[in-house]
Amino acid sequence: MDSKASIRAKVLARRDALAPEQRIEMSLAMVDVAETLSFDPGAVIAGYLPIRSEPDLRPLLSRLRERGARLCLPVVLDRETIVFRDFVRGADLVKTGFGTSGPGEEAEVIDPDLLLMPLSSFDARGNRLGYGAGHYDRAIARLRAKGKSPALIGAAFSVQEVEALPADDHDVALDMILTEQGLRSF
């Protein structure tokens, strides 16, 4: 099996090769697909703002807010830690590390009930390969240590699926994957 770094590079090259217009259409298709996602009104859902060629979840996040979700975004505090800050309509966004943007220090830190997570690739068993920093694995471990068990949903384009990913003990599997083709449970 290829190394994680090799898989990451190959799959991200495939994602990067998608035309910007195609990524927009695929991102918009994810909004319709996610209509089947069930959550209680007031549930805290963590999304993310896109960097590089990631799916643009902003239309999806807007729809989830309309359906009663409270939104939050990840913020990189240091090289090891991300927290999730309340994402309210009209709030100013600041640079939050690794090329990302999110709410500033004035925003409340909240624990999500559901995490929509970026990734470089995924497989049919629900294994997720991130970008290599381990931020989400550590954030999930911290949430679980607090007695939380958020639903873990990867957000990706279907071209990011691979046959099989190597999984280490610290790697956390997904509960579901959201692509432009559907919402799949593992």
VMD Tcl script that draws the C-alpha trace (Angstrom):
set ca {
  {0.00 0.00 0.00}
  {1.19 3.51 -0.77}
  {2.26 5.78 2.06}
  {-0.19 8.34 3.44}
  {1.90 11.15 1.94}
  {1.85 9.51 -1.49}
  {-1.91 8.91 -1.39}
  {-2.50 12.46 -0.18}
  {-0.44 13.93 -3.03}
  {-2.15 11.83 -5.72}
  {-5.68 12.49 -4.52}
  {-5.16 16.20 -3.94}
  {-3.77 16.47 -7.48}
  {-7.02 14.88 -8.74}
  {-9.09 17.33 -6.70}
  {-6.95 20.28 -7.83}
  {-7.49 19.22 -11.47}
  {-11.24 19.81 -11.20}
  {-12.20 23.03 -12.99}
  {-13.29 25.81 -10.60}
  {-16.77 25.83 -12.20}
  {-17.04 22.07 -11.66}
  {-16.07 22.43 -7.98}
  {-18.77 25.11 -7.57}
  {-21.45 22.87 -9.11}
  {-20.34 19.88 -7.04}
  {-20.37 22.01 -3.86}
  {-23.89 23.20 -4.65}
  {-25.02 19.59 -5.25}
  {-23.87 18.81 -1.71}
  {-26.53 21.20 -0.37}
  {-29.32 19.08 -1.92}
  {-27.69 15.83 -0.82}
  {-27.42 17.04 2.77}
  {-31.18 17.61 3.02}
  {-31.34 14.00 4.25}
  {-28.99 14.80 7.14}
  {-31.02 14.69 10.32}
  {-30.26 16.74 13.43}
  {-32.22 18.30 16.25}
  {-33.02 22.02 16.12}
  {-30.26 23.91 17.92}
  {-27.69 21.19 17.25}
  {-24.17 22.61 17.00}
  {-22.65 21.80 13.61}
  {-19.00 22.51 12.85}
  {-18.22 23.30 9.26}
  {-15.23 24.95 7.67}
  {-14.49 27.62 5.09}
  {-12.75 26.32 1.98}
  {-9.05 26.58 1.27}
  {-7.34 25.56 -1.95}
  {-9.65 23.25 -3.95}
  {-11.85 22.02 -1.06}
  {-15.62 21.81 -1.41}
  {-17.17 25.18 -0.62}
  {-19.53 24.45 2.27}
  {-20.82 28.01 2.65}
  {-24.11 27.34 0.78}
  {-24.55 24.13 2.79}
  {-23.83 25.87 6.09}
  {-26.36 28.56 5.22}
  {-28.98 25.87 4.55}
  {-28.16 24.07 7.81}
  {-28.59 27.37 9.68}
  {-32.00 27.84 8.02}
  {-32.92 24.34 9.24}
  {-32.13 25.33 12.84}
  {-28.47 24.44 13.33}
  {-26.09 26.56 15.39}
  {-22.85 26.79 13.42}
  {-19.22 26.90 14.47}
  {-15.91 26.91 12.63}
  {-12.50 25.46 13.53}
  {-9.77 27.82 14.68}
  {-6.12 26.78 14.99}
  {-4.88 27.98 18.39}
  {-1.37 26.58 18.10}
  {0.43 23.88 16.15}
  {-1.43 21.19 18.12}
  {-4.88 22.51 18.92}
  {-8.04 23.55 17.17}
  {-11.19 24.75 18.92}
  {-14.58 25.52 17.45}
  {-15.89 29.08 17.66}
  {-19.50 30.18 17.28}
  {-20.13 31.31 13.69}
  {-22.88 33.92 13.74}
  {-24.26 35.74 10.73}
  {-22.42 39.01 10.09}
  {-19.44 38.27 12.36}
  {-16.05 39.44 11.17}
  {-13.70 36.66 10.10}
  {-10.00 36.63 10.88}
  {-7.04 34.54 9.75}
  {-7.09 31.39 11.87}
  {-4.02 29.44 10.74}
  {-3.11 27.09 7.89}
  {-4.70 29.46 5.36}
  {-8.11 29.28 7.03}
  {-10.48 31.98 8.26}
  {-12.92 31.91 11.14}
  {-14.48 33.85 13.98}
  {-12.18 35.95 16.15}
  {-11.33 35.66 19.83}
  {-14.57 37.40 20.85}
  {-16.60 34.42 19.58}
  {-17.69 31.79 22.09}
  {-15.86 28.43 22.00}
  {-18.50 25.69 21.67}
  {-18.43 21.92 21.31}
  {-20.03 20.56 18.14}
  {-22.63 17.80 18.03}
  {-21.70 17.11 14.41}
  {-18.42 17.75 12.62}
  {-18.23 18.35 8.88}
  {-14.54 17.70 8.28}
  {-12.23 18.46 5.38}
  {-10.01 15.66 4.14}
  {-7.59 14.72 1.42}
  {-9.08 11.25 0.80}
  {-11.43 8.59 2.15}
  {-12.22 4.94 1.54}
  {-15.33 2.74 1.59}
  {-14.67 1.68 5.20}
  {-14.89 5.26 6.48}
  {-11.18 5.83 6.91}
  {-10.21 9.47 6.45}
  {-6.87 10.90 5.47}
  {-6.49 14.53 6.47}
  {-3.70 16.90 5.59}
  {-1.18 15.38 7.97}
  {-1.26 17.69 10.99}
  {-3.66 15.55 13.08}
  {-5.71 18.55 14.24}
  {-9.08 16.83 13.88}
  {-7.91 13.56 15.47}
  {-6.74 15.50 18.53}
  {-9.89 17.66 18.61}
  {-12.09 14.55 18.51}
  {-10.04 12.95 21.28}
  {-10.51 16.11 23.43}
  {-14.26 16.13 22.78}
  {-14.55 12.44 23.67}
  {-12.52 13.02 26.85}
  {-15.21 15.56 27.81}
  {-17.91 12.92 27.27}
  {-18.98 14.22 23.85}
  {-19.41 11.95 20.85}
  {-20.03 14.16 17.83}
  {-21.14 12.62 14.55}
  {-18.14 12.66 12.20}
  {-18.95 13.47 8.59}
  {-16.26 13.91 5.97}
  {-16.97 16.47 3.24}
  {-15.25 15.75 -0.06}
  {-15.70 15.36 -3.78}
  {-16.24 11.83 -5.05}
  {-12.88 11.97 -6.90}
  {-11.21 11.85 -3.47}
  {-12.28 8.27 -2.77}
  {-9.57 5.62 -2.87}
  {-9.80 1.85 -2.64}
  {-8.16 1.57 0.78}
  {-6.33 3.83 3.22}
  {-3.77 2.81 5.82}
  {-5.17 3.49 9.29}
  {-3.12 3.98 12.45}
  {-4.43 3.50 15.99}
  {-4.87 7.27 16.47}
  {-6.82 7.70 13.22}
  {-10.54 8.26 13.80}
  {-12.96 6.74 11.27}
  {-15.86 8.70 9.83}
  {-19.52 7.96 10.57}
  {-20.53 9.29 7.13}
  {-19.16 10.88 3.99}
  {-20.87 13.72 2.13}
  {-20.04 14.11 -1.55}
  {-21.88 15.60 -4.51}
  {-23.13 12.06 -5.20}
  {-24.73 11.40 -1.82}
  {-24.52 11.01 1.93}
  {-23.15 7.58 2.79}
  {-23.02 5.95 6.22}
  {-20.25 3.61 7.33}
}
mol new
graphics top color blue
foreach p $ca { graphics top sphere $p radius 0.5 }
foreach p [lrange $ca 0 end-1] q [lrange $ca 1 end] { graphics top cylinder $p $q radius 0.2 }
display resetview
